[in-house]
């Protein structure tokens, strides 16, 4: 064999992924986030495996938008909460968007209940209550399917810390083809002092299952987003259920004390935790 020709072992080593891909020094930050950072490069392009991961994430995000919510399974999961003290009953509602295509093309239809649902709520002859919980499929049924029941369980446990009679709840409303503002109408019809809308957020390429929480004091049709407080990215890989429940509990207490939500209500629930400088803060300072 000529000394000018590379050996088979040398050629094999040169084609190994580690030899082809140039690593990125930011890659170690990946242990703190699902965001697509520090991907490295192969020549002037992304490594093949990173490109395939991107395509898979994009497909999952599309599926999250179009996959219908399995209402019977969700209601079964929510019914298991009846073992907890003060767990509310469950009712199924629908927006004016008759199907997914209408929902995506007419956002205004997703913000209002259809006539059958309005009559259903009116027939309850609801008594005033502190909180109405509204579960809405939104733009990610996966987020609601996986995270709604565990979060509500964590919230009920957190609210119980104030005493069994501190918070009165309306029946839980599960709304199909709904958007955030539909909670205003539900809360108004149920005579709730505050409404919590749990909705599937618009999927990201690293978070197709992100649940958003929107709290509104004195809900009524016509309110804007300036009247709401939002807690986003509630999921096991984001803001965990216990922490999200504690933040919402704090906001509920402050809302009841001040009589408002939205731009006038600031979330200061984590100020003590921030003083500790833990997690990614210590990493960035090291």
Beta strands, then each sheet from edge to edge (+ up, - down):
strand 1: 90-94
strand 2: 129-136
strand 3: 172-176
strand 4: 192-200
strand 5: 211-217
strand 6: 228-234
sheet 1: 1+ 3+ 2+ 4+ 5- 6+
end
